[in-house]
C-alpha cells in the first residue's frame, strides 16, 4: 500500500475497529461480570460501541488520507454522526420499549406462563458513554493503522 492510502485501507481500518471493539466488549464483560459470553461478539449494545468504532475509524482514516477539509471526509463524518446518534437515540429507545413490552407480556400471561411469547431483545442501542468510547477507540485504531503504514 502506498503512503497516500487507498480505499482498501479505509475498509480494513473499519473492519479492524469493529471486530476488535466486539472482542474488547467481551473482555470488558469478562472483567466486570465474569463468565465469558461469546454471544457479545454478534450482539448489539454494550461497551464500547462497535458501530461507533467502525464509522469513527472510517471517517478518521478518510481524513488522514484525503485531508480533513475534503468532501469525502465531510461525507464520512456526516454518516458517522448519523450512525452514532442513531445508536444512542433511536436504537436505545427501541430497546427500552422492548423492555416495557416484555414486562406487559409477562403480566398478561401471569397465569399461563407456558404461553408467554419469546422475549424481545432489550439491549439494542448504547448509552452516550458507550458511543463516545467506541468513537474514541475508532479514532485510535485509524491513527494506529496509519502509524503502522508509516504515515501521519
C-alpha positions in Angstrom: 0.0 0.0 0.0 1.3 3.4 -0.8 1.7 6.2 1.8 -1.1 8.1 0.1 -3.6 5.5 1.2 -6.3 3.5 -0.6 -9.9 2.6 -0.3 -8.8 -0.8 0.9 -7.0 0.8 3.8 -10.3 2.6 4.8 -12.2 -0.7 4.7 -9.5 -2.6 6.6 -9.4 0.1 9.3 -13.2 0.0 9.7 -13.3 -3.8 9.9 -10.4 -4.0 12.3 -12.0 -1.4 14.5 -15.4 -3.1 14.5 -14.1 -6.6 15.2 -11.6 -5.5 17.8 -14.3 -3.4 19.6 -16.5 -6.5 19.7 -13.6 -8.5 21.2 -12.9 -5.7 23.7 -16.6 -5.8 24.6 -16.2 -9.5 25.6 -13.1 -8.7 27.6 -14.7 -5.8 29.5 -17.8 -8.0 30.2 -15.5 -10.8 31.5 -13.6 -8.4 33.8 -16.7 -6.9 35.3 -19.3 -9.7 35.1 -17.1 -12.8 34.8 -18.4 -15.6 32.6 -17.1 -15.3 29.1 -20.1 -14.5 26.9 -19.2 -15.1 23.3 -22.7 -14.0 22.2 -21.5 -10.5 22.7 -19.4 -11.0 19.6 -22.5 -10.8 17.5 -24.9 -8.7 19.6 -25.5 -5.0 19.5 -25.2 -2.8 22.6 -22.6 -2.7 25.3 -19.2 -1.1 25.9 -17.7 0.1 23.6 -20.0 0.6 20.6 -18.5 -1.3 17.7 -20.7 0.6 15.3 -19.3 3.9 16.5 -15.8 2.4 16.4 -16.3 1.4 12.8 -17.7 4.7 11.5 -15.3 6.9 13.5 -12.3 4.9 12.3 -13.5 5.1 8.7 -14.1 8.9 8.9 -10.7 9.4 10.6 -9.0 7.2 8.0 -10.6 9.2 5.2 -9.5 12.4 6.9 -5.9 11.2 7.2 -5.8 10.1 3.6 -7.8 12.8 1.8 -7.5 15.6 4.3 -9.9 16.9 6.9 -11.1 19.6 4.5 -12.1 17.2 1.8 -15.6 16.5 0.6 -15.1 12.8 1.2 -14.2 13.5 4.8 -17.4 15.6 5.1 -19.5 12.8 3.8 -17.8 10.2 6.1 -18.1 12.4 9.1 -21.8 13.1 8.4 -22.6 9.4 8.1 -20.6 8.6 11.2 -22.6 11.3 13.2 -25.9 9.8 12.0 -24.9 6.3 12.9 -23.7 7.3 16.4 -26.8 9.5 17.0 -29.0 6.5 16.0 -27.1 4.2 18.3 -27.6 6.4 21.3 -31.0 7.6 20.4 -33.4 5.6 18.3 -32.0 2.1 18.9 -31.7 2.8 22.7 -35.3 4.0 22.8 -36.4 0.9 20.9 -34.5 -1.3 23.5 -36.4 0.5 26.3 -39.7 -0.1 24.5 -38.8 -3.8 24.1 -38.3 -4.0 27.9 -41.7 -2.4 28.6 -43.4 -4.8 26.1 -41.7 -7.8 27.7 -43.0 -6.8 31.2 -46.5 -6.1 29.8 -46.5 -9.5 28.1 -45.3 -11.3 31.3 -48.1 -9.5 33.3 -50.7 -10.6 30.8 -49.6 -14.2 30.8 -49.0 -14.4 34.6 -51.5 -17.3 35.0 -50.3 -19.1 31.8 -46.5 -18.8 31.9 -46.2 -21.6 29.3 -47.9 -19.4 26.7 -45.6 -16.4 27.1 -44.2 -15.4 23.7 -40.4 -15.1 23.2 -38.9 -12.1 24.8 -37.8 -9.2 22.7 -34.1 -8.2 22.8 -33.7 -5.2 25.1 -30.1 -4.3 24.6 -30.3 -2.7 21.1 -28.6 0.7 21.5 -25.9 2.3 23.5 -25.5 4.9 26.3 -23.8 8.1 25.2 -20.7 7.0 27.1 -20.6 3.7 25.1 -20.9 5.6 21.8 -18.2 8.1 22.8 -15.9 5.3 23.9 -16.5 3.5 20.6 -15.8 6.6 18.6 -12.6 7.3 20.5 -11.5 3.8 20.0 -12.2 4.0 16.3 -10.1 7.2 16.0 -7.3 5.4 17.9 -7.4 2.4 15.6 -7.3 4.6 12.5 -4.2 6.6 13.8 -2.5 3.4 14.9 -3.1 1.9 11.4 -1.6 5.0 9.7 1.4 4.9 12.0 2.0 1.3 11.1 2.0 2.2 7.4 4.5 5.0 8.1 2.1 7.9 7.7 0.8 10.6 10.0 
